[in-house]
Amino acid sequence: MNLIAKPSKDNIKTYVPIGLSLVSLSILDVFAYAFFNFNLMGFLPSQLSYFLPLILGFIGFYLIRIEFSGVRSLDVLNKNINSNNFNALLTLFTIFIIIKSIPPMLDWFILDANFVGNSKDDCTGDGACWVFIKVWFNRFMYGLYPDAEQWRINTAFLILFAVVGVSFFVAEKLKKYFILFLVFVFPFLGIKLISGGSFGLEYVESAAWGGLSLTFIISAFAILFCFPIGVILALGRRSSLPAIKYISIGFIELWRGVPLITVLFMSAVMFPMFLPDGTFIDKLIRVLIAITLFEAAYMAEVVRGGLQALPKGQYEAAKSLGMGYWRMNALIILPQALKLVIPGIANTLLALVKDTPLIFVVGLMELAGMIGLAKTNPKWLGMAMEGYVFAGLVFWIICYAMSRYSQNLEKKLSTER
């Protein structure tokens, strides 16, 4: 590298075209070999042709590494993926690995996959058997819920999505009524609609609930309740009253110190032993309460971090205006604290959604549980890969959407200039 002049603004018109050409040639060589099994450098000795794309790309990145070039796109590229020799090598390795991974993934997912058919015998290729997902799709969505009654689940979720969607467009003074409906009315309305037993609806036991709909039910109810409980626990932990403070601390540390799978076993197996004779609480309700309390403990610590981040002057200013404890927290403290910890809140809610497959251990079959049941069917043995890839894609879409919303909310509420 010392044999040539160091790249700078003085030789940018010479070095940048050469560097970009070398990087493009190295990527093109890897692309041609990965997709068409054609080696552009095949006329060279095998060992040299194997490493030549890396060498060319490395030299190319060196030639375009010009600090403060004045070209915005070039400066952004150098800052993010080409700041030094080590980062240039990592960038090249990453690009090469991605390019080489695409063809086999395309073959398995699409080109060699089977999409048409009704049984495992219709899967004759070396790729994925998406017939498995097609045949079991209804069960993956609704579990063992009766086909004729599945409209009730759809209606419950349509009400939820409609209320949440409309709440974004109504006036601020009306939003509190939507929140009250979601917290105090919808949970009971939704459960009653799905479970039935009244209003002429056929009763469907919770053991038949399952699939993605059960994932949504548990996630929605746990999110609705764990957040307010977490806020109350965070305020309680910072309370000046010893009884409230230490009860909150004990609750938070107890639930944070126990694995969720243990909590689920306790709620499903041991908790009924402590109930009076003749008292019965549905397993799904017990699991919902367990997950809600478990996640509320983590939510409380996230919110407490936001409360501690606020300067003491905010509390003193609110008190100087004659505000009481609850009004001060509702109007001054919590709005600022929650805005600071939006990433932490989103992370806790994402963890909640991804923890729902653990309910399979207590006999409730959400999406991952239904896939586990389907892959053990004698007629569909060996279809685990397709099922779990499908579940992974579904969970990724859900979590990515939640993540993007939290980022947009954080940006919208940001007061930084």
TIBA-8956 format. One line per field, with one value per residue: x, y, z of N, C-alpha, C in turn. Coordinates in steps of 0.1 Angstrom, whole numbers. Each point is the difference from the previous one (the first is absolute). Last residue first. Example, Ala and Ser with C-alpha at 12.3 -4.5 7.8 and 13.67 -1.06 7.14 Angstrom:
BEGIN
nc1 c(128, 3)
nc2 c(-22, -57)
nc3 c(71, -1)
cac1 c(9, -9)
cac2 c(11, 12)
cac3 c(0, 0)
cc1 c(-8, 9)
cc2 c(11, 12)
cc3 c(8, 0)
***
This chain:
BEGIN
nc1 c(-332, -37, -37, -35, -36, -6, 30, -9, -33, 12, 21, -27, -21, 24, 3, -35, -2, 28, -13, -30, 17, 26, -21, -15, 32, 14, -27, 5, 36, -6, -22, 24, 30, -15, -18, 3, -41, -51, -36, -5, 1, 24, 5, -35, 1, 28, -15, -30, 19, 16, -33, -28, -21, 0, 14, 40, 41, -3, 6, 37, 2, -2, 35, 10, -24, 16, 39, -5, -11, 35, 25, -18, 6, 41, 7, -20, 10, -1, -45, -24, 6, -24, -46, -9, 1, -35, -49, -12, 21, -16, -42, -3, 15, -15, 4, 12, 38, 45, 13, 18, 45, 32, 11, 30, 46, 33, 14, -2, 7, -20, -40, 3, 11, -34, -26, 14, -8, -43, -11, 9, -31, -40, -4, -16, -46, -28, -2, -28, -46, -18, -6, -39, -40, -6, -16, -45, -25, -32, -19, -16, 29, 41, 50, 47, 17, 5, 43, 37, 5, 1, 26, 47, 28, 15, 37, 43, 19, 21, 40, 19, 14, -26, -38, 7, 11, -35, -28, 17, 2, -39, -12, 22, -15, -40, 3, 23, -7, 10, 5, 13, -14, -45, -8, 5, -35, -36, 5, -6, -44, -20, 13, -15, -43, -9, 26, -13, -35, 10, 24, -23, -27, 20, 14, -32, -12, 26, -4, -39, -43, -27, -2, -31, -53, -50, -58, -41, -38, -39, -1, 31, 35, 51, 47, 17, -20, 10, 42, 4, -18, 24, 38, -10, -10, 32, 40, -9, -29, 18, 25, -24, -14, 31, 7, -22, 18, 30, -20, -2, 22, 22, -29, -21, 19, -6, -41, -7, 21, -21, -38, 7, 11, -35, -23, 18, -7, -40, -8, 7, -29, -7, 36, 21, 45, 47, 40, 9, 33, 22, -28, -12, 32, 18, 7, 34, 46, 23, 15, 42, 51, 53, 42, 14, -41, -46, -51, -46, -13, -17, -48, -30, 16, 36, 40, 58, 56, 44, 8, -5, 23, 44, 31, 18, 35, 43, 23, 19, 42, 41, 3, 9, 44, 30, -1, 22, 47, 18, 1, 33, 43, 7, 8, 44, 29, -21, -41, -43, -48, -24, 18, 7, -38, -18, 22, -9, -39, 2, 40, 38, 39, 16, 27, 8, 6, -2, 34, 1, -30, 12, 29, -19, -22, 26, 14, -31, -9, 32, 8, -7, 29, 45, 7, -1, 25, -13, -36, -45, -28, -46, -37, -50, -44, -42, -12, 38, 38, -2, 4, 42, 23, -13, 17, 42, 3, -12, 33, 33, -12, -1, 42, 16, -19, 15, 44, 9, -18, 16, 43, 7, -20, 17, 31, 52, 40, 32, 27, -10, -28)
nc2 c(183, -29, -23, -45, -31, -23, -36, -40, -28, -27, -40, -37, -25, -34, -41, -31, -26, -38, -40, -28, -26, -38, -40, -28, -27, -40, -38, -27, -29, -40, -36, -25, -33, -42, -44, -51, -32, -5, -33, -15, 38, 34, 46, 30, 19, 36, 41, 23, 26, 44, 34, -4, -29, -21, -27, 7, 12, 33, 48, 28, 32, 49, 36, 37, 41, 27, 27, 42, 35, 22, 32, 43, 31, 22, 38, 42, 34, 49, 18, -5, 32, 42, 0, -6, 37, 35, -8, -37, 3, 33, -6, -28, 17, 50, 55, 49, 26, -11, -45, -13, 9, -29, -39, 4, 6, -35, -28, -45, -47, -36, -19, -33, -44, -27, -25, -43, -34, -19, -33, -45, -23, -14, -41, -38, -2, -14, -46, -27, 2, -24, -46, -15, -3, -38, -39, 3, -5, -16, -24, -31, -9, 32, 14, -9, -30, 16, 18, -25, -9, 37, 39, -8, -6, 38, 23, -16, 12, 43, 11, 28, 41, 41, 4, 13, 45, 34, 3, 21, 47, 23, 3, 32, 46, 12, 6, 40, 51, 33, -15, -23, -42, 1, 15, -32, -31, 12, -5, -43, -14, 14, -25, -45, -12, -1, -32, -45, -14, -8, -39, -41, -9, -11, -44, -30, -3, -26, -50, -23, -20, -32, -5, 27, -7, 12, 7, 26, 38, 30, 30, -22, -32, 11, 14, 39, 41, 16, 21, 45, 34, 13, 29, 47, 36, 26, 18, 23, 38, 40, 26, 28, 41, 35, 28, 43, 45, 12, -6, -35, -34, -41, -35, -33, -44, -32, -22, -34, -42, -30, -23, -37, -41, -27, -24, -41, -38, -21, -27, -47, -42, -41, -32, -15, -4, -12, 31, 42, 12, -38, -32, 7, -13, -43, -15, 25, -6, -36, 2, 16, -19, 7, -17, -33, -27, -18, 1, -14, -33, 12, 23, 27, 37, 37, 27, -12, 10, 15, 46, 30, -1, -20, 19, 42, 1, -10, 37, 38, 5, 20, 48, 17, -1, 33, 43, 5, 4, 42, 32, -3, 18, 47, 17, 0, 35, 48, 25, -16, -7, 41, 43, 5, 9, 44, 32, 1, 22, 48, 30, 24, -19, -19, -40, -48, -50, -29, -32, -41, -34, -29, -36, -39, -29, -30, -40, -34, -27, -35, -47, -41, -6, -16, -46, -27, 18, 27, 9, 7, 39, 10, -39, -26, -21, 25, 26, 9, 19, 45, 34, 13, 30, 45, 27, 19, 37, 42, 24, 22, 42, 39, 23, 29, 44, 32, 21, 40, 43, 18, 22, 37, -6, -44, -49, -17, -19, -41, -36, -18, -38)
nc3 c(197, 35, 22, -14, -13, -42, -7, 22, -19, -37, 11, 14, -34, -21, 21, -3, -39, -3, 22, -22, -36, 10, 12, -35, -21, 21, -4, -38, -1, 22, -23, -32, 15, 16, -21, 3, 8, -5, 4, 47, 38, 25, -10, 14, 44, 8, -15, 28, 34, -10, -1, 42, 42, 54, 39, 27, -21, -36, 4, -15, -38, 4, 2, -30, 6, 34, -8, -20, 27, 23, -24, -6, 35, 2, -29, 13, 37, 8, 4, 40, 35, -2, 12, 47, 32, 2, 5, 31, 44, 30, 20, 38, 43, 8, -9, -2, -17, 12, -6, -41, -7, 19, -23, -35, 10, 6, -44, -30, -8, 25, -15, -34, 12, 17, -30, -12, 31, 2, -32, 10, 26, -21, -24, 23, 8, -35, -10, 27, -7, -35, 7, 22, -25, -27, 20, 30, 47, 45, 51, 33, 43, 9, -13, -9, -34, -46, -15, -21, -48, -33, 12, 7, -38, -22, 17, -11, -41, -3, 34, 43, 23, -6, 27, 45, 8, 0, 39, 39, 2, 11, 45, 26, -2, 24, 46, 17, -18, -32, -55, -42, -17, -17, -44, -33, -6, -26, -47, -19, -9, -41, -39, -9, -21, -48, -23, 2, -29, -46, -11, 0, -38, -42, -7, -11, -45, -29, 13, 31, 35, 22, 47, 26, -7, -17, -9, -27, -6, 10, 39, 35, 2, -26, -16, -22, 12, 43, 7, -14, 27, 38, -6, -13, 31, 27, -24, -42, 3, 16, -30, -29, 17, 1, -38, -12, 1, -37, -49, -41, -28, 15, 17, -29, -5, 34, 1, -32, 7, 29, -15, -27, 20, 14, -34, -16, 25, -7, -37, -2, 5, -27, 2, 48, 30, 12, -17, -24, -36, -18, -20, -45, -32, -19, -46, -22, 13, -18, -44, -15, 0, -18, -29, -33, -27, -3, 25, 3, 32, 43, -3, -25, -44, -24, 5, 4, -12, -19, -10, 40, 44, -3, -31, 11, 30, -15, -23, 27, 25, -15, 3, 43, 16, -16, 20, 42, 1, -9, 34, 32, -10, 5, 43, 15, -14, 8, -3, -25, 7, 18, -15, -47, -28, -1, -26, -46, -15, -3, -18, 11, 26, 47, 9, -26, -22, -40, -13, 24, -11, -35, 9, 18, -30, -25, 21, 5, -38, -12, 16, -24, -38, 7, 5, -40, -44, -43, -31, 16, 18, -1, 9, 7, 14, 12, 41, 28, -22, -14, 34, 16, -27, 1, 34, -7, -29, 17, 24, -25, -20, 26, 7, -34, -3, 32, -2, -26, 12, 42, 18, 30, 44, 22, 11, -3, -31, -14, 14, 44, 8)
cac1 c(1, 13, 1, 13, 0, -10, 4, 12, -5, -7, 10, 7, -10, -1, 13, 0, -11, 6, 9, -7, -9, 8, 5, -11, -3, 10, -2, -12, 3, 7, -9, -10, 7, 2, -3, 11, 13, 8, -1, 7, -10, 0, 12, -2, -10, 5, 10, -7, -5, 12, 5, 0, 8, -7, -11, -11, 4, -2, -12, 2, 1, -12, -1, 8, -5, -13, 3, 4, -12, -7, 8, -2, -14, -1, 7, -8, 2, 14, 6, -4, 7, 14, 2, -1, 11, 14, 1, -8, 5, 14, -1, -5, 8, 2, -5, -10, -13, -1, -5, -14, -8, -1, -9, -14, -7, -8, 6, -5, 7, 12, -3, -5, 12, 8, -7, 2, 14, 2, -5, 10, 12, -1, 5, 14, 7, -2, 8, 14, 3, 0, 12, 12, 0, 4, 14, 5, 4, 7, 4, -11, -8, -10, -13, -2, 0, -13, -10, 0, 0, -8, -14, -7, -3, -11, -13, -4, -5, -14, -2, -5, 10, 11, -4, -4, 12, 8, -7, -1, 14, 3, -8, 6, 13, -2, -8, 8, -6, 6, -8, 6, 14, 1, -3, 12, 11, -4, 1, 14, 5, -5, 5, 13, 0, -10, 5, 12, -5, -8, 8, 9, -8, -4, 12, 3, -10, 4, 5, 14, 5, -2, 9, 13, 9, 12, 12, 5, 13, -2, -5, -11, -7, -15, -3, 7, -3, -14, 0, 7, -8, -12, 4, 3, -11, -11, 5, 10, -7, -9, 9, 5, -11, 0, 9, -8, -9, 7, 6, -9, -5, 11, 5, -8, 2, 14, 1, -8, 7, 12, -3, -4, 12, 6, -7, 3, 13, -1, -4, 12, 0, -12, 1, -9, -13, -11, 1, -10, -7, 11, 3, -12, 0, -2, -10, -13, -6, -2, -13, -9, -13, -9, -3, 10, 12, 9, 13, 1, 4, 14, 6, -8, -3, -13, -11, -13, -11, -2, 3, -9, -12, -8, -4, -10, -12, -6, -5, -13, -11, 1, -2, -14, -8, 3, -6, -15, -4, 2, -10, -12, -1, -2, -14, -7, 2, 14, 8, 13, 5, -8, -2, 13, 5, -8, 4, 13, -2, -8, -11, -9, 2, -6, -6, 4, -1, -11, 2, 11, -5, -10, 7, 8, -10, -5, 11, 2, -11, 1, 2, -9, -14, -1, 2, -12, 2, 11, 13, 3, 14, 6, 11, 9, 11, 2, -13, -10, 3, -1, -14, -6, 6, -5, -13, 1, 5, -11, -10, 6, 0, -13, -4, 7, -5, -14, -1, 7, -5, -13, -1, 8, -9, -3, -12, -12, -4, -9, 6, 9, -8)
cac2 c(9, 4, 15, 5, 6, 10, 11, 6, 7, 11, 10, 7, 9, 12, 7, 7, 10, 12, 8, 6, 11, 11, 7, 6, 11, 11, 6, 8, 11, 10, 6, 9, 11, 9, 14, 6, -1, 11, 3, -10, -8, -14, -7, -4, -11, -11, -5, -6, -13, -10, -3, 11, -1, 9, -6, -2, -10, -14, -6, -8, -15, -7, -10, -12, -7, -6, -13, -10, -5, -9, -12, -8, -5, -10, -12, -7, -14, -4, 4, -11, -12, 1, 2, -12, -9, 6, 11, -2, -12, 3, 10, -7, -11, -12, -13, -5, 4, 15, 2, -4, 10, 12, -3, -3, 12, 3, 8, 13, 9, 4, 8, 13, 7, 6, 13, 9, 4, 9, 13, 6, 2, 13, 11, -2, 4, 15, 7, -3, 7, 14, 3, -1, 12, 12, -1, -5, 11, -3, 12, 4, -10, -7, 5, 9, -7, -5, 10, 1, -13, -11, 4, 3, -12, -6, 8, -4, -13, 0, -1, -13, -10, 1, -4, -14, -9, 1, -5, -15, -6, 1, -10, -13, -2, -1, -12, -13, -9, 4, 6, 13, -2, -5, 10, 9, -6, 1, 15, 4, -7, 8, 14, 1, 1, 9, 14, 2, 1, 12, 11, 1, 2, 14, 9, -1, 7, 14, 6, -2, 12, 0, -10, 7, -1, -7, 0, -13, -5, -10, 7, 9, -5, -4, -12, -12, -2, -5, -13, -9, -2, -8, -14, -10, -6, -4, -6, -11, -11, -6, -7, -12, -10, -6, -12, -13, -2, -4, 11, 8, 11, 8, 8, 12, 9, 5, 10, 11, 8, 5, 11, 12, 7, 5, 12, 10, 4, 7, 13, 8, 11, 8, 8, -5, 7, -10, -12, 0, 12, 9, -4, 3, 15, 2, -9, 2, 13, -3, -7, 10, -6, 0, 12, 1, 7, -9, 7, 11, -7, 0, -10, -1, -14, -5, 9, -4, -3, -15, -7, 2, 7, -7, -14, 1, 4, -11, -11, 2, -6, -15, -4, 3, -10, -13, 1, 0, -14, -9, 3, -5, -15, -4, 1, -11, -12, -5, 10, 0, -14, -12, 1, -2, -14, -9, 2, -6, -15, -5, -7, 10, 1, 13, 7, 14, 5, 10, 12, 8, 7, 10, 11, 7, 8, 11, 9, 6, 10, 12, 12, -1, 4, 15, 7, -1, -12, 0, -1, -14, -1, 10, 7, 5, -9, -7, -2, -5, -14, -9, -2, -9, -13, -6, -4, -10, -12, -5, -6, -12, -11, -5, -8, -13, -9, -5, -11, -12, -3, -7, -10, 4, 8, 13, 6, -2, 12, 10, 3, 11, 12)
cac3 c(-11, -4, 2, 4, 13, 0, -8, 6, 11, -4, -5, 11, 7, -8, 1, 13, 0, -8, 8, 11, -5, -4, 12, 6, -8, 1, 13, -1, -8, 8, 10, -7, -5, 10, -4, -8, 7, -3, -14, -9, -7, 5, -6, -14, -1, 7, -9, -11, 6, 1, -13, -8, -13, -9, -8, 9, 10, -5, 5, 12, -3, 0, 11, -3, -12, 4, 7, -10, -7, 9, 2, -12, 0, 10, -5, -10, 1, 0, -13, -9, 3, -3, -15, -8, 1, -2, -9, -12, -8, -4, -11, -12, -5, 9, -5, 9, -7, 2, 14, 1, -8, 8, 12, -6, -2, 12, 11, 0, -9, 6, 11, -5, -6, 11, 4, -11, 0, 11, -4, -9, 8, 7, -8, -3, 12, 2, -10, 2, 12, -4, -8, 9, 8, -8, -2, -12, -9, -12, -8, -8, -7, 8, -1, 11, 13, 3, 5, 15, 7, -6, -2, 12, 7, -8, 3, 14, -1, -4, -14, -3, 4, -9, -13, 0, 1, -12, -12, 1, -2, -15, -7, 2, -6, -15, -2, 1, 10, 13, 10, 3, 4, 13, 9, -1, 8, 14, 4, 1, 13, 12, 0, 7, 15, 5, -2, 8, 14, 1, -1, 11, 12, 1, 2, 14, 7, 0, -12, -4, -6, -14, -5, -4, 11, -5, 9, 4, -6, -10, -12, 2, 12, -1, 8, -5, -14, 0, 5, -9, -12, 3, 5, -10, -7, 9, 13, -3, -7, 10, 9, -7, 0, 13, 0, -1, 11, 12, 7, 8, -7, -5, 10, 1, -12, 1, 11, -4, -10, 6, 9, -8, -4, 12, 5, -10, 2, 13, -3, -1, 9, -1, -12, -10, 1, -1, 8, 10, 3, 5, 14, 9, 2, 14, 6, -6, 5, 14, 0, 6, -3, 10, 7, 11, -2, -7, 2, -10, -12, 0, 9, 12, 4, -4, 5, -5, 10, 2, -13, -11, 3, 10, -4, -11, 7, 6, -9, -7, 7, -1, -14, -4, 6, -6, -14, 2, 4, -12, -10, 5, -1, -14, -4, 6, -7, 1, 8, -5, -4, 5, 15, 8, -2, 8, 14, 2, 0, 11, -7, -5, -14, -4, 11, 0, 14, 2, -9, 5, 11, -4, -6, 10, 8, -9, -1, 13, 2, -8, 9, 11, -4, -2, 13, 8, 9, 9, -7, -2, 1, -8, 7, -10, 1, -13, -7, 9, 4, -12, -5, 10, -1, -12, 3, 10, -7, -9, 9, 6, -10, -1, 12, 0, -11, 3, 9, -6, -14, 1, -10, -11, -9, 5, -6, 9, 8, -7, -13, 0, 0)
cc1 c(14, 0, 14, 0, 13, 0, -11, 4, 11, -6, -7, 10, 7, -9, -1, 12, 0, -10, 6, 10, -6, -9, 9, 4, -12, -4, 10, -3, -12, 5, 7, -8, -10, 7, 3, -3, 11, 14, 9, 0, 6, -11, 1, 12, -1, -10, 7, 9, -8, -5, 11, 7, -2, 8, -8, -12, -11, 3, -3, -12, 2, 1, -13, 0, 8, -6, -13, 4, 3, -12, -8, 8, -2, -14, 0, 8, -8, 3, 15, 6, -3, 8, 14, 1, -1, 11, 14, 3, -7, 6, 14, -1, -5, 8, 2, -6, -12, -13, -2, -5, -15, -9, -2, -9, -14, -8, -10, 7, -4, 8, 13, -3, -4, 12, 8, -5, 3, 14, 2, -4, 11, 12, -2, 6, 15, 9, -1, 9, 15, 5, 1, 13, 12, 0, 5, 15, 6, 3, 8, 3, -11, -7, -10, -14, -3, -1, -14, -11, -2, -1, -9, -15, -8, -3, -12, -13, -4, -6, -15, -2, -5, 10, 12, -3, -4, 12, 9, -7, -1, 13, 2, -9, 6, 13, -2, -8, 7, -6, 7, -8, 7, 14, 1, -3, 12, 11, -3, 2, 15, 5, -5, 6, 14, 1, -9, 5, 12, -4, -8, 8, 9, -8, -5, 12, 3, -10, 4, 4, 15, 6, 0, 10, 14, 11, 11, 12, 4, 13, -1, -3, -12, -6, -15, -4, 7, -4, -14, 0, 6, -9, -11, 5, 4, -11, -11, 4, 10, -7, -8, 9, 3, -12, -1, 9, -9, -9, 6, 7, -10, -5, 12, 6, -7, 2, 14, 1, -8, 7, 12, -5, -4, 13, 6, -8, 3, 14, 0, -3, 12, -1, -12, -1, -9, -14, -11, 1, -9, -6, 11, 3, -12, -2, -4, -11, -14, -6, -4, -15, -10, -14, -10, -2, 10, 14, 11, 13, 1, 6, 15, 5, -8, -1, -14, -11, -13, -11, -3, 2, -10, -13, -9, -5, -11, -13, -6, -4, -13, -11, 0, -2, -15, -9, 1, -7, -15, -5, 1, -12, -13, 0, -2, -15, -8, 1, 15, 9, 14, 7, -6, -2, 13, 4, -9, 4, 13, -1, -8, -12, -9, 2, -5, -8, 6, -2, -12, 0, 11, -5, -10, 7, 7, -9, -4, 11, 2, -12, 1, 1, -10, -14, -1, 1, -12, 1, 12, 13, 5, 15, 7, 11, 11, 11, 1, -13, -12, 3, -1, -14, -6, 5, -6, -14, 1, 4, -12, -10, 6, -1, -14, -4, 8, -5, -14, -2, 6, -6, -13, 0, 8, -9, -4, -12, -12, -4, -9, 6, 9)
cc2 c(-2, 8, 5, 15, 6, 8, 11, 13, 8, 8, 13, 10, 7, 10, 13, 9, 8, 11, 11, 9, 7, 12, 12, 9, 8, 12, 12, 7, 9, 12, 11, 7, 10, 13, 11, 14, 6, 0, 12, 3, -10, -8, -14, -8, -5, -12, -13, -6, -8, -13, -10, -4, 13, 2, 9, -5, -3, -10, -14, -6, -8, -15, -8, -11, -12, -8, -7, -13, -10, -6, -10, -13, -9, -7, -12, -12, -8, -15, -4, 3, -11, -12, 2, 3, -12, -11, 5, 10, -1, -11, 3, 10, -5, -11, -10, -13, -6, 5, 15, 2, -4, 10, 12, -3, -2, 12, 3, 8, 14, 10, 6, 10, 13, 7, 7, 14, 9, 5, 10, 14, 6, 3, 13, 12, -2, 4, 15, 8, -2, 8, 15, 3, 0, 12, 12, 1, -6, 13, -4, 13, 6, -10, -8, 6, 9, -8, -6, 9, 2, -12, -11, 3, 2, -14, -7, 7, -6, -14, -1, -2, -15, -11, 1, -4, -15, -10, -1, -6, -15, -6, 0, -11, -14, -2, -2, -12, -13, -8, 3, 7, 13, -3, -5, 12, 10, -5, 1, 14, 4, -6, 8, 14, 1, 1, 10, 14, 3, 2, 13, 13, 2, 2, 14, 8, 0, 8, 15, 7, -3, 12, -1, -10, 6, 1, -8, 2, -13, -5, -9, 8, 9, -4, -4, -12, -13, -4, -7, -14, -10, -3, -9, -13, -11, -7, -7, -7, -12, -12, -7, -8, -12, -10, -7, -12, -12, -3, -5, 11, 9, 13, 9, 10, 13, 9, 6, 11, 13, 9, 6, 11, 12, 8, 7, 13, 12, 5, 8, 15, 10, 12, 9, 9, -4, 6, -10, -12, -1, 14, 9, -3, 3, 15, 3, -8, 2, 13, -2, -5, 10, -5, -1, 13, 0, 7, -9, 8, 10, -6, 0, -10, 0, -15, -6, 8, -4, -3, -15, -10, 0, 7, -6, -14, 2, 3, -12, -12, 1, -7, -15, -5, 1, -11, -14, 0, 0, -14, -9, 2, -6, -15, -3, 1, -12, -13, -4, 9, 0, -13, -13, 0, -2, -15, -9, 1, -7, -15, -7, -7, 11, 3, 14, 8, 13, 5, 10, 13, 10, 8, 11, 12, 8, 10, 12, 10, 8, 10, 13, 12, 0, 4, 15, 7, 0, -13, 1, -2, -14, 0, 9, 9, 3, -10, -8, -3, -5, -15, -10, -2, -10, -14, -8, -6, -11, -13, -6, -7, -13, -12, -6, -9, -14, -8, -6, -13, -12, -4, -8, -10, 4, 7, 13, 7, -3, 11, 10, 3, 13)
cc3 c(-7, -12, -3, 1, 4, 13, 1, -7, 8, 11, -5, -4, 11, 6, -8, 2, 13, -1, -8, 8, 12, -5, -4, 12, 6, -8, 2, 13, -1, -8, 8, 11, -6, -5, 10, -5, -9, 8, -5, -14, -9, -6, 6, -5, -14, -1, 5, -10, -11, 5, 0, -14, -8, -13, -8, -8, 10, 11, -5, 6, 12, -4, -1, 11, -3, -11, 5, 7, -10, -7, 9, 1, -12, 1, 10, -6, -11, -2, -1, -14, -11, 2, -4, -15, -10, -1, -3, -11, -13, -9, -6, -12, -13, -7, 11, -4, 8, -6, 2, 14, 1, -7, 8, 11, -6, -2, 11, 11, 0, -9, 6, 11, -6, -6, 11, 3, -11, 1, 11, -5, -8, 9, 7, -8, -2, 12, 3, -9, 3, 12, -4, -7, 10, 8, -8, -2, -12, -8, -12, -8, -8, -8, 9, 0, 12, 13, 3, 5, 15, 9, -5, -2, 13, 7, -7, 4, 14, -1, -4, -15, -3, 3, -10, -15, 0, 0, -12, -12, 1, -3, -15, -6, 0, -7, -16, -4, 0, 12, 13, 11, 4, 5, 15, 10, 0, 9, 15, 4, 2, 13, 12, 0, 6, 15, 6, -1, 10, 15, 2, 0, 13, 12, 1, 3, 15, 8, 2, -12, -3, -7, -15, -5, -5, 11, -6, 9, 7, -7, -12, -13, 4, 13, -2, 8, -5, -14, 0, 5, -9, -12, 3, 5, -10, -6, 8, 13, -1, -6, 11, 9, -8, 1, 13, 1, 0, 12, 13, 8, 7, -6, -4, 11, 1, -12, 1, 11, -3, -10, 6, 9, -9, -4, 12, 5, -9, 3, 13, -2, -1, 9, -2, -12, -12, 1, -2, 10, 12, 4, 5, 14, 9, 4, 14, 6, -5, 7, 15, -1, 6, -4, 11, 8, 12, -2, -6, 1, -12, -13, -2, 10, 13, 5, -2, 6, -7, 9, 1, -11, -12, 2, 10, -4, -11, 8, 7, -9, -7, 7, -2, -14, -3, 6, -7, -14, 1, 4, -11, -10, 5, -2, -14, -4, 6, -7, 2, 7, -5, -3, 5, 15, 8, -1, 9, 15, 3, 1, 11, -8, -6, -15, -5, 10, 1, 14, 2, -9, 5, 11, -5, -6, 11, 8, -8, -1, 14, 3, -7, 9, 12, -4, -1, 13, 10, 8, 8, -7, -3, 0, -10, 8, -10, -1, -13, -8, 9, 4, -12, -4, 10, -1, -11, 4, 10, -6, -8, 10, 6, -11, -2, 12, 0, -12, 1, 9, -6, -13, -1, -12, -12, -10, 7, -7, 9, 10, -8, -13, 0)
***
